Amino acid sequence: MPSETERAAESAVDLALSILHAGVNGDRVYKTDRDFATATDFAIEDAVREHLARETPDLGFLGEERGHTGNRDRYWCLDPIDGTTNFARGLPNYGVSLALIKDTAPVYGTIALPAHGERYVTRGGKAWLNDQRIWVSTTPDAREAVVSMGDFATGSGSTEKNERRLGMIQRLAESVGRVRMLGSAATDLAWLAVGRLDAVVIDANRTWDVAAGIALARAAGAVVSQTDGSRYVLDGRDLLAAVPTVHASMIAILASIEPR
């Protein structure tokens, strides 16, 4: 049975989905030259922030659009729509991503991918999809692995960042089974947890993008680190999440890429 805190999280995601299903994008607010939020992003964050402040007043809150308020040791972390461009263009890979962070580590995560009819959650140290227990794949080696790569950068410094990402994609294309770019870190990590992907490489580390997915991937059996194999931390440079049979090979494949 879910705890009271977990029930508060699940009801918060229900609320977010009700706003998503209303289907109103509204005006765009541009953060960089090509990265934007919609009115729906703000509406979801505001509603979920208010709901969780009422249900769990001792916990802080970090949202992508409005920032951090309250407790900084134990707090909710929300991406109201991960994959906003996909959502705005009618592409199905987007979702609501909510994590609970305690002492700098994600200890609970839930991701809803409404266009796929999927609801992921951690409960009792395990990962679940639509109330069915899930595990990562048993793909034996990198040559058979399907690897998802995080999206390209926009805005200031994007040229240099994308040179590194293109280098990563080239190395992966030479070494793994297939490379995919889905445009949503929440989708990437949820699908790693359920065994559709074997590794996820993200050359960025925004907490709201990945916190819930990290909790899910770990609960399903994935190994999470930075791309050089060092311990993953919330304020680190990047992210590598992979099935145990592939993780070490992924570190070796990416080792030749110059750090930024």
C-alpha positions in Angstrom: 0.0 0.0 0.0 1.3 3.5 -0.8 2.2 5.8 2.1 0.4 9.0 2.8 3.2 10.9 1.1 3.0 8.6 -2.0 -0.7 9.0 -2.1 -0.2 12.8 -2.1 2.2 12.5 -5.0 -0.2 10.3 -7.0 -3.1 12.6 -6.5 -0.8 15.5 -7.6 -0.1 13.7 -10.9 -3.8 13.0 -11.3 -4.4 16.8 -11.0 -1.6 17.4 -13.5 -3.1 15.0 -16.0 -6.5 16.6 -15.7 -4.9 19.9 -16.8 -3.1 18.2 -19.6 -6.2 16.6 -20.9 -7.9 20.0 -21.1 -5.7 20.4 -24.1 -5.0 24.1 -23.9 -1.4 25.0 -24.8 -1.7 28.8 -24.6 1.0 31.3 -25.3 4.7 30.2 -25.3 7.3 31.7 -23.0 10.7 31.4 -24.5 13.6 30.6 -22.1 16.3 30.5 -24.9 16.0 31.1 -28.7 14.4 27.7 -29.2 13.4 26.4 -25.8 10.0 27.3 -24.4 7.3 26.6 -21.9 3.5 26.7 -22.6 0.7 28.0 -20.5 -0.1 24.4 -19.6 3.4 23.9 -18.1 2.8 26.9 -15.7 -0.8 25.8 -15.0 0.3 22.3 -14.0 3.2 23.5 -11.8 1.1 26.1 -10.0 -1.7 23.6 -9.3 0.6 20.8 -8.2 2.7 23.2 -6.0 -0.5 24.4 -4.3 -1.8 20.8 -3.8 1.4 19.5 -2.3 1.9 22.5 -0.1 -1.5 21.7 1.4 -1.0 17.9 1.6 2.7 17.8 2.7 3.5 21.2 4.3 6.8 20.1 5.7 8.3 19.4 2.3 9.8 21.9 0.0 9.1 22.2 -3.7 11.3 22.6 -6.8 9.6 23.2 -10.2 11.1 23.8 -13.6 9.2 26.9 -14.2 9.0 28.7 -10.8 12.1 27.5 -8.9 12.6 26.3 -5.3 10.5 27.2 -2.3 10.6 25.8 1.3 12.6 22.9 2.7 15.9 22.3 0.8 16.7 19.0 2.5 13.4 17.2 1.7 11.4 18.4 -1.3 9.3 17.6 -4.3 10.8 18.0 -7.7 8.4 18.5 -10.6 8.8 18.8 -14.4 5.2 19.7 -15.3 5.6 18.6 -18.9 8.9 16.9 -19.8 9.1 17.1 -23.5 7.2 20.3 -24.0 8.1 20.6 -27.7 6.7 17.1 -28.3 3.6 18.0 -26.4 3.1 21.3 -28.3 3.6 19.6 -31.7 1.4 16.5 -30.9 4.3 14.1 -30.6 3.5 11.4 -28.0 6.8 11.3 -26.0 6.0 13.7 -23.1 4.9 13.3 -19.6 4.6 14.6 -16.0 7.6 13.8 -13.8 7.5 14.1 -10.0 10.2 13.0 -7.5 10.8 13.3 -3.8 14.3 14.2 -3.0 15.8 13.6 0.5 19.4 14.6 1.4 20.3 15.2 -2.3 19.0 11.8 -3.5 15.8 10.9 -5.3 14.0 8.5 -3.0 10.6 8.3 -4.8 9.6 8.9 -8.4 6.5 8.8 -10.5 6.1 9.5 -14.3 2.9 9.6 -16.3 3.1 9.3 -20.1 -0.5 10.0 -21.0 -0.2 9.6 -24.7 1.0 6.0 -24.1 -1.5 5.3 -21.3 1.4 4.6 -18.9 1.9 5.4 -15.2 5.2 4.5 -13.6 5.9 4.7 -9.9 8.3 3.4 -7.2 6.8 1.7 -4.3 8.4 -0.5 -1.6 11.8 -0.2 -3.3 10.4 -1.6 -6.5 9.4 -0.1 -9.9 5.9 -0.5 -11.3 4.0 0.3 -14.5 0.2 0.4 -14.3 0.4 -1.7 -11.1 2.7 -4.4 -12.8 6.2 -4.9 -11.5 8.9 -4.0 -14.0 12.6 -4.7 -14.4 15.3 -3.5 -16.8 16.3 -5.6 -19.7 18.9 -8.4 -19.7 20.5 -7.4 -23.0 24.0 -9.0 -22.8 26.3 -6.5 -24.3 26.6 -3.0 -25.9 26.5 -4.4 -29.5 22.9 -5.3 -29.0 21.9 -2.3 -26.9 19.3 0.3 -27.8 20.6 3.6 -26.4 18.7 6.8 -26.1 20.6 10.1 -26.2 19.4 13.3 -24.6 18.4 16.2 -26.8 20.6 18.9 -28.3 21.2 22.1 -26.5 19.8 25.5 -27.4 20.7 29.0 -26.3 24.0 30.4 -25.2 26.9 28.0 -25.6 24.9 25.5 -27.5 27.4 25.2 -30.4 30.1 23.9 -28.1 27.7 21.7 -26.1 26.3 20.2 -29.3 29.8 19.4 -30.7 30.3 17.2 -27.6 26.9 15.6 -28.1 27.5 14.9 -31.7 30.8 13.3 -30.7 28.9 11.1 -28.3 26.4 10.1 -30.9 29.2 9.2 -33.3 30.9 6.9 -30.8 27.6 5.3 -29.9 26.7 4.8 -33.5 29.9 2.9 -34.0 29.5 0.7 -31.0 25.9 0.0 -29.9 23.0 -1.7 -31.5 20.9 1.4 -32.2 20.7 5.1 -31.1 17.5 6.9 -30.4 16.6 10.5 -29.5 13.1 10.7 -28.0 13.1 14.3 -26.8 12.0 13.5 -23.2 14.3 12.4 -20.4 11.3 11.2 -18.4 10.3 8.9 -21.4 14.0 7.8 -21.7 14.3 6.7 -18.1 10.9 5.2 -17.8 11.5 3.1 -20.8 14.9 2.1 -19.5 13.1 0.9 -16.3 10.6 -1.2 -18.3 13.2 -2.8 -20.5 12.6 -1.0 -23.9 15.9 0.8 -23.7 19.2 -0.5 -22.4 21.0 2.8 -21.7 20.3 6.5 -21.5 23.0 9.2 -22.0 22.2 12.8 -21.2 24.9 15.4 -21.5 23.1 17.7 -19.1 21.8 17.4 -15.6 18.7 19.4 -14.8 17.1 17.9 -11.6 13.5 18.2 -12.7 14.2 16.3 -16.0 15.8 13.3 -14.4 15.1 12.9 -10.7 11.9 10.8 -10.9 13.4 8.7 -13.8 16.5 8.0 -11.7 14.4 6.7 -8.8 12.5 4.5 -11.2 15.5 3.2 -13.1 17.4 2.3 -9.9 14.3 0.5 -8.5 14.1 -1.5 -11.7 17.7 -2.5 -11.5 19.6 0.0 -13.6 23.0 1.5 -12.7 23.2 5.3 -12.6 26.4 7.3 -12.7 28.0 10.2 -14.6 29.3 9.3 -18.1 32.8 8.9 -16.8 31.6 6.3 -14.3 31.9 8.6 -11.3 29.0 8.7 -8.7 25.9 10.5 -9.9 25.1 13.7 -8.0 22.3 16.1 -8.5 24.7 19.0 -9.3 26.9 16.8 -11.5 27.7 17.4 -15.2 25.8 14.6 -16.9 24.1 11.3 -16.6 24.5 7.7 -17.7 21.9 5.2 -16.7 22.2 1.6 -18.0 21.4 -2.0 -17.4 24.2 -3.7 -15.4 25.4 -5.8 -18.3 26.0 -2.7 -20.5 27.0 0.0 -18.0 30.8 -0.6 -18.0 30.9 -0.8 -21.8 29.0 2.5 -22.1 31.6 4.2 -19.9 34.4 2.8 -22.2 32.6 3.9 -25.4 32.2 7.5 -24.1 35.7 7.7 -22.6 37.3 9.3 -25.6 34.9 12.3 -25.6 36.5 15.4 -24.3 34.8 16.9 -21.2 33.4 20.3 -21.5 
